[in-house]
Amino acid sequence: MIALLESEPDWNAFVNGEALGAFKAALLNSETYIYKSHGEVCGYLRALVDEFGIYVSELYVAPRYRCKGFGRELLGKLKKAHPNQSVYVLSDEDGYYEKLGCRRIGSVFEL
């Protein structure tokens, strides 16, 4: 997963230099879901969970695996793990979440 992020200009800030240790700690202190296809890591989701809701911190699918439903499946796994809680996403990719049918609530989307 780290190798995937290293190759992405918009994502490599998570894994370069001193940020890598903080990123690993964040992964361990939140709910993280890894998506594999044919034994290869192709994406992940990291979420913060508390009694008020679930907050998607990152959702990443490697470019060559996009448009195959992997992001939707990762979000589905998160929602299935917490069926009675609201899941919120703050994102720069509004079109993606609109396409998934998420409801906009102010500046966030709710699954």
Helices and strands as residue ranges (DSSP letters): H 2-6, G 12-14, H 19-28, E 31-37, E 40-50, E 53-61, G 63-65, H 70-81, E 87-89, H 94-99, E 103-105, E 108-110
